Amino acid sequence: MTTDTLVEISDLNFSYDTRAILNGINMTMKRGQLIAIMGGSGSGKTTLLKLIGGAVVPSSGYVKVSGQVIHELDRDALFEMRRKMGMLFQFGALFTDLSVFDNVAFQMREHTNLPESMIRDLVLMKLHAVGLRGAYHLMPAELSGGMARRVALARSIALDPMLMMFDEPFTGLDPISLSVIGSLIRRLTDTLGMTSIIVTHDVQESLSIVDYVYFIADGVIAAHGTPDEVRQSVAPFVHQFVHGEVDGPVPFHYPARAYSQDLSLENTVA
């Protein structure tokens, strides 16, 4: 692993019991890069984030972060590594009984010995970075979906992580909020010098902000490249996914017997 590589994934395999999810995954993610992982539902994208964070253990192969094999770390070393990671969950996952300010301050209070006066300044700094310094006193129930996602983003960067993971950050957002979150992810990645990984179905927004894309299909990497290379790809699955085509390698029709059989009187549908 070269010095500018933060995440290295090599020959990674993972199964739930006998059901294979990921097969021979290889990825390299450099420091300061913004990477998108795309693919259909159930293709193993979120599972890959769990493997990077050490929530599950691979069947074989490994994930290295900053030169350390994640599944070989003991409990204390894994928790120390996780403090250098940030995670933005699909719907924010804010603590509903804590204010915006206290949500962002939570990690600082849990994992540092900073005085409250410094925590206050840092929290306001993080909220200012996402445009919500004036909303510090609000409760999560008072926030719109886009605002809640931005507060969750401020909380996830509270400890200045070297690696950020975003699980479907654009889900359920209106076009304005979606654009705001996308530009924030790009700007914070550049400003903080961190590596960011986005798991997403939103092709157009993602291709406008990321540096590199991996497509996963049937547990393997179907294609990878820069946004321009992905847009021009002639690989059937990638072309269907990028252009939102109804039919292709991912069929419109669920497997069924011949239509004529279902229409016959002798083979009525139960």
C-alpha positions as CSV (number, residue, x, y, z in Angstrom):
1,M,0.0,0.0,0.0
2,T,1.5,3.3,-1.1
3,T,1.7,6.3,1.3
4,D,-1.1,8.1,-0.4
5,T,-3.5,5.1,-0.2
6,L,-5.8,5.2,2.9
7,V,-8.1,2.2,2.1
8,E,-7.0,-1.0,0.4
9,I,-9.4,-3.8,-0.2
10,S,-7.9,-7.0,-1.4
11,D,-9.6,-10.3,-2.6
12,L,-12.4,-9.6,-0.2
13,N,-15.1,-12.2,0.2
14,F,-18.1,-12.1,2.5
15,S,-21.1,-14.4,3.0
16,Y,-24.1,-14.6,5.3
17,D,-24.2,-18.3,6.1
18,T,-24.1,-19.9,2.7
19,R,-25.3,-16.8,0.8
20,A,-22.4,-15.1,-0.9
21,I,-22.6,-11.3,-0.9
22,L,-19.2,-10.1,-2.0
23,N,-16.8,-12.1,-4.2
24,G,-13.1,-11.1,-4.8
25,I,-13.5,-7.4,-4.3
26,N,-10.4,-5.2,-4.9
27,M,-10.4,-1.5,-4.4
28,T,-7.9,1.3,-3.7
29,M,-8.9,4.6,-2.2
30,K,-6.4,7.5,-1.9
31,R,-6.2,10.1,0.7
32,G,-8.4,13.1,-0.2
33,Q,-10.5,11.2,-2.7
34,L,-14.2,11.2,-3.0
35,I,-15.4,7.7,-4.1
36,A,-18.8,6.5,-5.1
37,I,-19.9,2.9,-4.7
38,M,-23.0,2.1,-6.8
39,G,-25.1,-0.9,-7.7
40,G,-28.5,-2.3,-7.4
41,S,-30.3,-3.0,-4.1
42,G,-28.9,-6.0,-2.3
43,S,-25.6,-5.9,-4.2
44,G,-23.5,-5.6,-1.1
45,K,-22.7,-1.9,-1.0
46,T,-23.7,-1.2,2.7
47,T,-22.1,-4.5,3.7
48,L,-18.8,-3.2,2.2
49,L,-19.1,-0.2,4.6
50,K,-19.6,-2.5,7.5
51,L,-16.5,-4.4,6.6
52,I,-14.5,-1.2,6.4
53,G,-15.8,-0.2,9.8
54,G,-15.1,-3.6,11.3
55,A,-18.8,-4.3,12.1
56,V,-18.5,-7.6,10.3
57,V,-15.5,-9.9,9.5
58,P,-14.7,-11.0,5.9
59,S,-14.8,-14.7,5.0
60,S,-11.4,-14.2,3.3
61,G,-9.3,-11.3,2.0
62,Y,-8.9,-8.1,4.0
63,V,-9.6,-4.4,4.4
64,K,-6.7,-2.2,5.3
65,V,-7.2,1.3,6.6
66,S,-4.1,3.5,7.1
67,G,-2.0,0.3,6.8
68,Q,-3.9,-1.7,9.4
69,V,-5.9,-4.9,8.6
70,I,-9.3,-4.1,10.2
71,H,-10.4,-7.6,11.1
72,E,-7.1,-8.3,12.8
73,L,-7.4,-5.4,15.3
74,D,-8.3,-6.2,18.9
75,R,-11.3,-4.4,20.6
76,D,-9.3,-1.4,21.8
77,A,-7.4,-0.9,18.6
78,L,-10.6,-1.2,16.6
79,F,-12.4,1.4,18.7
80,E,-9.4,3.7,18.3
81,M,-9.5,3.3,14.5
82,R,-13.3,4.0,14.5
83,R,-12.6,7.3,16.2
84,K,-10.8,8.3,13.0
85,M,-13.8,7.4,10.9
86,G,-17.1,9.2,10.5
87,M,-20.4,7.7,9.4
88,L,-23.5,9.4,7.9
89,F,-26.4,7.1,8.1
90,Q,-29.2,7.0,5.6
91,F,-31.7,9.1,7.6
92,G,-29.3,11.0,9.8
93,A,-29.9,8.9,13.0
94,L,-29.9,12.0,15.3
95,F,-30.6,11.6,19.0
96,T,-34.2,12.7,19.2
97,D,-34.0,13.9,22.8
98,L,-30.9,16.0,22.3
99,S,-30.7,19.5,20.7
100,V,-28.8,20.2,17.5
101,F,-25.9,21.5,19.6
102,D,-25.8,18.5,21.9
103,N,-26.0,16.1,19.0
104,V,-22.8,17.6,17.5
105,A,-21.1,17.9,20.9
106,F,-21.8,14.2,21.8
107,Q,-18.6,12.7,20.3
108,M,-16.5,15.4,21.7
109,R,-17.8,14.9,25.2
110,E,-17.5,11.1,24.9
111,H,-14.1,10.8,23.4
112,T,-12.1,13.9,24.4
113,N,-11.3,15.8,27.6
114,L,-11.8,19.2,26.1
115,P,-13.4,21.9,28.3
116,E,-16.9,22.9,27.5
117,S,-15.8,26.3,26.3
118,M,-13.7,24.7,23.6
119,I,-16.4,22.2,22.7
120,R,-18.8,25.1,22.3
121,D,-16.5,26.8,19.8
122,L,-15.9,23.6,17.9
123,V,-19.6,22.7,17.7
124,L,-20.5,26.2,16.4
125,M,-17.6,25.8,13.9
126,K,-19.0,22.5,12.6
127,L,-22.5,23.8,12.4
128,H,-21.3,26.9,10.6
129,A,-19.5,24.6,8.0
130,V,-22.9,23.1,7.1
131,G,-24.8,26.4,7.3
132,L,-26.8,25.7,10.5
133,R,-25.0,27.7,13.2
134,G,-28.2,29.6,13.8
135,A,-30.2,26.4,14.4
136,Y,-28.0,25.1,17.3
137,H,-30.9,25.4,19.8
138,L,-33.5,23.4,17.7
139,M,-34.6,19.9,18.4
140,P,-34.5,17.2,15.7
141,A,-38.3,17.2,15.4
142,E,-38.1,20.9,14.4
143,L,-35.8,20.2,11.5
144,S,-36.6,19.5,7.8
145,G,-35.2,16.4,6.2
146,G,-32.4,18.3,4.6
147,M,-31.5,20.2,7.8
148,A,-31.4,17.0,9.8
149,R,-29.0,15.4,7.2
150,R,-26.8,18.5,7.5
151,V,-26.7,18.3,11.3
152,A,-25.9,14.6,11.1
153,L,-23.0,15.6,8.7
154,A,-21.7,18.1,11.2
155,R,-21.8,15.5,13.9
156,S,-20.0,12.9,11.8
157,I,-17.1,15.3,11.2
158,A,-16.9,16.4,14.9
159,L,-13.6,14.7,15.5
160,D,-12.1,15.6,12.1
161,P,-12.1,12.0,10.7
162,M,-9.6,10.8,8.1
163,L,-12.3,8.6,6.5
164,M,-16.0,9.5,6.0
165,M,-18.6,7.0,4.9
166,F,-22.0,8.0,3.6
167,D,-24.8,5.5,3.3
168,E,-27.3,6.8,0.8
169,P,-26.9,10.5,1.8
170,F,-29.3,11.8,-0.9
171,T,-32.3,9.5,-0.1
172,G,-35.6,11.4,0.5
173,L,-34.2,14.9,-0.2
174,D,-35.8,17.5,-2.4
175,P,-33.6,18.7,-5.4
176,I,-32.3,21.8,-3.5
177,S,-31.4,19.9,-0.3
178,L,-29.8,17.1,-2.4
179,S,-27.6,19.6,-4.2
180,V,-26.7,21.3,-0.9
181,I,-25.7,17.9,0.6
182,G,-23.7,17.0,-2.5
183,S,-21.7,20.2,-2.6
184,L,-21.1,20.0,1.2
185,I,-19.7,16.5,0.9
186,R,-17.3,17.6,-1.9
187,R,-16.3,20.8,0.0
188,L,-15.7,19.1,3.3
189,T,-13.7,16.3,1.7
190,D,-11.4,18.9,0.1
191,T,-11.2,21.2,3.1
192,L,-10.6,18.5,5.7
193,G,-8.3,16.5,3.4
194,M,-10.3,13.3,4.3
195,T,-11.2,10.3,2.1
196,S,-15.0,10.0,1.6
197,I,-16.9,7.0,0.4
198,I,-20.5,7.4,-0.8
199,V,-22.9,4.5,-1.2
200,T,-25.6,5.8,-3.4
201,H,-28.2,5.2,-6.2
202,D,-28.2,8.8,-7.2
203,V,-26.2,8.7,-10.4
204,Q,-26.3,12.2,-11.7
205,E,-25.6,14.0,-8.4
206,S,-22.8,11.6,-7.5
207,L,-21.1,11.7,-10.9
208,S,-21.0,15.5,-10.6
209,I,-19.0,15.5,-7.4
210,V,-16.9,12.3,-7.1
211,D,-13.4,11.5,-8.3
212,Y,-13.9,7.8,-8.9
213,V,-16.7,5.2,-9.1
214,Y,-17.0,1.5,-8.4
215,F,-20.0,-0.4,-9.7
216,I,-21.0,-3.6,-7.8
217,A,-23.3,-6.2,-9.4
218,D,-23.9,-9.8,-8.2
219,G,-21.2,-9.4,-5.6
220,V,-18.4,-8.4,-7.9
221,I,-17.0,-5.2,-9.3
222,A,-18.7,-4.9,-12.7
223,A,-16.9,-1.7,-13.7
224,H,-14.9,1.2,-12.2
225,G,-13.4,4.4,-13.4
226,T,-13.7,8.2,-13.4
227,P,-17.1,9.8,-13.9
228,D,-16.3,10.5,-17.5
229,E,-15.3,6.9,-18.1
230,V,-18.4,5.7,-16.4
231,R,-20.7,7.9,-18.5
232,Q,-19.1,6.6,-21.7
233,S,-19.1,2.9,-20.6
234,V,-20.6,0.4,-23.0
235,A,-20.8,-2.3,-20.3
236,P,-24.5,-3.3,-20.4
237,F,-25.1,-3.1,-16.6
238,V,-23.3,0.2,-16.2
239,H,-25.1,1.7,-19.2
240,Q,-28.5,0.6,-17.9
241,F,-27.8,1.9,-14.4
242,V,-26.3,5.3,-15.5
243,H,-29.1,6.0,-18.0
244,G,-31.9,4.6,-15.9
245,E,-33.1,2.2,-18.6
246,V,-36.1,0.0,-17.8
247,D,-34.8,-3.2,-19.3
248,G,-31.3,-4.7,-19.7
249,P,-29.1,-7.0,-17.6
250,V,-31.4,-6.1,-14.7
251,P,-34.7,-7.2,-16.3
252,F,-38.0,-5.5,-16.0
253,H,-40.0,-8.8,-15.7
254,Y,-39.6,-11.1,-12.7
255,P,-38.9,-14.7,-14.0
256,A,-42.1,-16.4,-15.0
257,R,-43.4,-19.1,-17.3
258,A,-44.6,-18.2,-20.8
259,Y,-47.4,-15.7,-20.8
260,S,-49.5,-17.9,-23.0
261,Q,-49.5,-20.6,-20.3
262,D,-50.9,-18.2,-17.7
263,L,-53.6,-17.2,-20.2
264,S,-54.7,-20.7,-20.9
265,L,-57.8,-22.1,-19.1
266,E,-55.9,-25.2,-18.0
267,N,-53.2,-23.1,-16.1
268,T,-55.1,-20.5,-14.1
269,V,-53.2,-18.4,-11.6
270,A,-53.8,-19.6,-8.1
